[in-house]
């Protein structure tokens, strides 16, 4: 599974668990955009899951990601 698919799967899963109906993740949105339906604890859960799956933290980059697209780019480009 590619990075974007992993991110989208996790976000949609957490959104549904919270009673949301998100079908696809708009990667241009900010990480905590209300349209995504995640709070800060949900975001932390997604980040920990991604770090476990990918073997790398998106926050090890010089500039922390602010959007889902930036997050995907960081994870795609940092070495495992």
N, C-alpha and C positions, 0 to 999 in steps of 0.2 A: 504494500500500500504506500502510495507516495505521501509526502509531507502534508500537502493541502487536504488530501482525503482524510488523513489521520486527524488533522485539526478539525475539519468540518464534522467528522463523525463524533468526536468528543464534545464539541460545542452543541451540536444538535441533541445528543443524548442528555446532556445536563439541562438544556433548555426544556426538553420534554419531561424530564423528571420534575422540573419546577412548574409543570402545568402549561408550558408554552407550546406553540405549534410551528416552530421554525422548521422549514423544509430544507433550505439551502443557506449557507453562510455567505453573506456579502463581505468579501475580503477587504473591501475598501473602508469598512466601518472601523471606528476606534474600538479597542478591546472591551471597554465598558459602555459602549453605546447602548442606550435603552432598547433599541430594536433587536439586540442580540438576546436580551433577557437573562443576563448573568450579573450577579453581584460580585463583590470583591472576593468572597470566599469561593464562589463558583470558579472565578478566574484562576485563583490559586490552585484549585483542584485540577483544572485543565492543564495548567503549567507543570504541575508535579507529574501528572500522567504523561505528558509529552516528554518531559525530561527522562522519565523511566523508560519509555518506549524508544526514544531516540538516542539516549545515552549522552545527551548534552543539554545544557541550559541555555535558553534564549537570552538570559540576562547576563551571560558571560561576554556578550558583544559590547563594543565600546559605547554604543548608543542603544538603550533599551527600546524594544519595539513599541509603537503606539497604536498601530492598526494590525488587523489580522494578516494583511498582506506583508507588512514589515516582519511580523513574526515568522511567516512561512519562508521569507527570503533568508532571514537569519538562520533558521534551522536547516534550510537547503544548502547553505554556504559554509556552515561551521563544521570543522572536522569532528568526527566521532571520537 
